[in-house]
């Protein structure tokens, strides 16, 4: 109930704010999306542009920032969000949430431009719902694959007044910027970071994979996707109980450690975009467990573009079939993560598929810098 009253207070305050605060509004579902929003927010603040930042996490770290050009407010999930979106009056709303106007969160007639910031480098067609991106006005595209896919959708479905911007991927730049200047790999340290959905590493072969790695004296960190905590919660509890006596195993459900991401010798995933983040930031190969494709859109073949996460896997990593898990440690022992040919292939892919590497937030800022 308290969160609801906080939401009402925030919505009233937003309506009372001077119009200059409503030129640039950022909406965040929770802290996990801050790495996708904050680089651009920081560019605006650095240049003394006023920002209104609305979050659905009551203890979001954004509230710790003291800056006269930042107003941060809380709205509760679901009901608070419905009220916020319905009554919003602004020039531009920046958000990472797909499916606007398709379900309970509707567009406001008083918001002039909805700007989508991609929270993953993956394609728009396979792992997102049908028409997930149709109702935005501007798109901060990660790479040419987003331009090609969205252009085909625009033509095929006669979508009007769309602007596609070649910006890049904020989160990748932040990871690259914050990584250690020396090689921080810790031998025999594994990070398992699956995607979520009907079939993923956790519910297909998670226990077997973890067992094999622990038997070979690997340090194993399982980082479930935030959605897996809901959909695979019971199974994760079983895994946690089964391996609780192994001191080299842990599950990270929140407060994910960047150190663990940087120092793992191998990242194991399935169809998650984290594979590209890891490969492109640290220039090391990914191990992909070849689970069935993550298909959230049964109509994903309605455009001709092959999803990037499908066509890039064998170029930035190794693909292992689930039945090969029995031999996974042997495969890893034969793989040199510092091999120059791997590194060269990954850099080549990064140059081909990612816009403005290391400068994406600045390029995005330039698009909107004209406003006071």
Rosetta blueprint (number, residue, H / E / L):
1 X L
2 X H
3 X H
4 X H
5 X H
6 X H
7 X H
8 X H
9 X H
10 X H
11 X H
12 X H
13 X H
14 X H
15 X H
16 X H
17 X L
18 X L
19 X H
20 X H
21 X H
22 X H
23 X L
24 X E
25 X E
26 X E
27 X E
28 X E
29 X L
30 X L
31 X H
32 X H
33 X H
34 X H
35 X H
36 X H
37 X H
38 X H
39 X H
40 X H
41 X H
42 X H
43 X H
44 X H
45 X H
46 X H
47 X L
48 X L
49 X L
50 X L
51 X E
52 X E
53 X E
54 X E
55 X E
56 X L
57 X L
58 X L
59 X L
60 X L
61 X H
62 X H
63 X H
64 X H
65 X L
66 X L
67 X L
68 X L
69 X L
70 X E
71 X E
72 X E
73 X E
74 X E
75 X L
76 X L
77 X L
78 X L
79 X H
80 X H
81 X H
82 X H
83 X H
84 X H
85 X H
86 X H
87 X H
88 X L
89 X L
90 X E
91 X E
92 X E
93 X E
94 X E
95 X E
96 X L
97 X L
98 X L
99 X L
100 X L
101 X L
102 X L
103 X L
104 X L
105 X L
106 X L
107 X L
108 X L
109 X L
110 X L
111 X E
112 X E
113 X E
114 X E
115 X E
116 X E
117 X E
118 X L
119 X L
120 X L
121 X L
122 X L
123 X L
124 X L
125 X L
126 X L
127 X L
128 X L
129 X L
130 X L
131 X L
132 X L
133 X L
134 X L
135 X L
136 X L
137 X L
138 X E
139 X E
140 X E
141 X E
142 X L
143 X L
144 X H
145 X H
146 X H
147 X H
148 X H
149 X H
150 X H
151 X H
152 X H
153 X H
154 X H
155 X H
156 X H
157 X L
158 X L
159 X L
160 X L
161 X L
162 X L
163 X E
164 X E
165 X E
166 X E
167 X L
168 X L
169 X L
170 X H
171 X H
172 X H
173 X H
174 X H
175 X H
176 X H
177 X H
178 X H
179 X L
180 X L
181 X L
182 X L
183 X L
184 X L
185 X L
186 X E
187 X E
188 X E
189 X E
190 X E
191 X E
192 X E
193 X L
194 X L
195 X L
196 X L
197 X L
198 X L
199 X L
200 X L
201 X H
202 X H
203 X H
204 X H
205 X H
206 X H
207 X H
208 X H
209 X H
210 X H
211 X H
212 X H
213 X H
214 X H
215 X H
216 X L
217 X L
218 X L
219 X E
220 X E
221 X E
222 X E
223 X L
224 X L
225 X L
226 X L
227 X L
228 X H
229 X H
230 X H
231 X H
232 X L
233 X H
234 X H
235 X H
236 X H
237 X H
238 X H
239 X H
240 X H
241 X H
242 X H
243 X L
244 X L
245 X L
246 X L
247 X L
248 X L
249 X E
250 X E
251 X E
252 X L
253 X L
254 X L
255 X L
256 X L
257 X L
258 X H
259 X H
260 X H
261 X H
262 X H
263 X H
264 X E
265 X E
266 X E
267 X E
268 X E
269 X E
270 X L
271 X L
272 X L
273 X L
274 X H
275 X H
276 X H
277 X H
278 X H
279 X H
280 X H
281 X H
282 X H
283 X L
284 X L
285 X L
286 X E
287 X E
288 X E
289 X E
290 X L
291 X L
292 X L
293 X L
294 X L
295 X L
296 X L
297 X L
298 X L
299 X L
300 X H
301 X H
302 X H
303 X L
304 X L
305 X L
306 X L
307 X L
308 X H
309 X H
310 X H
311 X H
312 X L
313 X H
314 X H
315 X H
316 X H
317 X E
318 X E
319 X E
320 X E
321 X L
322 X H
323 X H
324 X H
325 X H
326 X H
327 X H
328 X H
329 X H
330 X H
331 X H
332 X H
333 X H
334 X L
335 X L
336 X L
337 X L
338 X L
339 X L
340 X H
341 X H
342 X H
343 X H
344 X H
345 X H
346 X H
347 X H
348 X H
349 X H
350 X H
351 X H
352 X H
353 X H
354 X L
355 X L
356 X L
357 X L
358 X L
359 X L
360 X H
361 X H
362 X H
363 X H
364 X H
365 X H
366 X H
367 X H
368 X H
369 X L
370 X L
371 X L
372 X L
